[in-house]
């Protein structure tokens, strides 16, 4: 499960360094590359709505 948040939260350089120092595991880059959607549903949860809506994502 991936959580994507619409509202951007900003942090200072000092806050970022504190977080990085606390969780640094020795890897410089550990994110995987983008993958095709391959027909999977992408869900969008809207807390103001009464239900979760699903949107088909286009394969890029």
NUFIRO-606026 format. One record per residue: x, y, z of N, C-alpha, C, O in turn; residue in one letter. Coordinates in steps of 0.05 Angstrom, whole numbers, plus 5000, padded with zeros to 4 digits. Layout:
BEGIN
XYZXYZXYZXYZA...
This chain:
BEGIN
501749775000500050005000501850255000503750275015X501150434982502550694981500650904990498350904982X501651095005499951325012501151574999503451645002X499451704983500251954970498552174982496152164983X499952374992498552595006498452834988500552914977X496152954984495853194967497253444978498453594963X497053485004498053725016501053695022501853505036X502653875013505553855017506253965045505254175053X507853825059508853915085511753985081513353835070X512554215090515354305087516854245113515754245135X519454195110521254165133523754335128524454395105X525054405149527554555146529854365141529554125144X532054475133534454305128535254165154536153935154X535054305177535754185202533953955209534853745219X531353985204529453765209530053525191529953295201X530653575166531253365148533853215157533952965155X535753355166538253235175537653065200538752835202X536053165218535353005242533952745234534652525245X532152755216530752515207532652325192532652085198X534252435175536252265160538152125179538651885176X539152275199540952155218539651945235540951745242X537051975241535651785257535051525243535051305255X534551535217533751295202535751195181535151015166X538051325179539951255159540750965162541550875183X540550815140541150525141543550455123543950215118X544950655114547350595098546850595068548750595052X544350605059543750605031543350895022542051055034X544650964999544351234989541751264974540351464976X540951064958538551074942537250804944538250604933X534850784956533650514958530750514947529250324953X530050714931527350714919527550564893529450574878X525450404888525350254863524350434840523050634845X525050364815524150514793521050494789519850304799X519950684774517050674768516450414753518050314737X514050314757513150074744510550134729509050314737X509949974708507450004694505149914713505549744730X502850034709500549974725499449694718498449554736X499749614693498849344684495949274691495349054700X494249474688491349424692490449424721488049384726X492249474740491449484768489849734773490249944761X488049714793486449944801488150124819489650024836X487750384817489050574834486750694851484850804839X486950674877484850784894485451064904487751124909X483351224906483551494917481651514940479151494936X482651544964480951574987480551874992482552024995X478051964993477452244999476052255026473752175028X477352355046476152345073473652515075472052465094X473152695057470652855057468352705045466052775049X468952495030466852335017465952105035467352045054X463751985028462751765044463951495036463551295050X465351485014466451235005469051274989469751504982X470351064985472851064969472151044940470450884933X473551194923473051174894475551064881477751104890X475150914860477350794846477450904818475450944804X479850954809480351064782482250884768484250794779X481750824743483650674727485850854718485351074708X488250774723490550934715491550844688491550604682X492451034672493550964646496350864649497850974665X497050654635499850564635501550764621500950834598X503750844633505551024621508150884615510051004604X
